Amino acid sequence: MTESMEDSRLMQQIAERDASALELLYDRYERVVYSFAYRIVGDPMTAEETVQELFLRVWNNAERYDASQGKLTTWMFAITRNIAVDMLRRKSKGAATTAVQNESLAAYADEQTNTEQEVERKWEGTRIREALSQLNRDQQQVIESIYYGGLTQQEVSSRFGIPLGTVKSRVRLAMKQLQKLLADAELQPDAGREGIHP
C-alpha cells in the first residue's frame, strides 16, 4: 500500500472520529509541519501553536480532504501556511517588528514554489547536516532515523528499544537545539539572503 493510499485511509478513519488514526497522522507529519511552520513564523512557541491548530482542523475537517485533488501533505501545508499567516498578523499588531513580519508574511503568502520541495531542500541542506553533527549521539540517532531514514517515532521506539515518550522528548530537544544552531548560522556572513532564498 502506497503512502498516499495510507494517508487517504487515515483521513477516512479520522473523519469517522478515530483518535488513534489522528495520532498516527501526527507521528508521521508533525516534524515536517513544525519545521515548515517555524520557517514562516520564526518562533518555536508560535510554530507549536500552528501545529496544534493544524491537527485540530484536520480532526474537525477530515471529511473535506479529497485525495483526487492532490497529496495530503500539499493540503496540510496549505492549511499550515494559512494558520501561520493568521498568527503573524495577530502577533504583529502593535509590535515593533511589524515591518519585518509583514515582509516575511508577504513573501510566504506569495510564494509559488512547491512547499514539499521547500521543506525537503531545508532538511537536505549542508547547514542541517553540520548542525546535526553538533547534537549528542542519542539525539542524532533519532533525528537521522526520522528525517533521513524515513522512520516514524513509533518505529524508532521499536527499532532501538527506546520508550516512545523518550523518543518524542529527544526529537523535541534536538529540534530546539537545531533551530538555535541554524539561527546562529544564518547570522554568519556567508549565510545571507541569497542562501536563505535560493
Beta strands, then each sheet from edge to edge (+ up, - down):
end
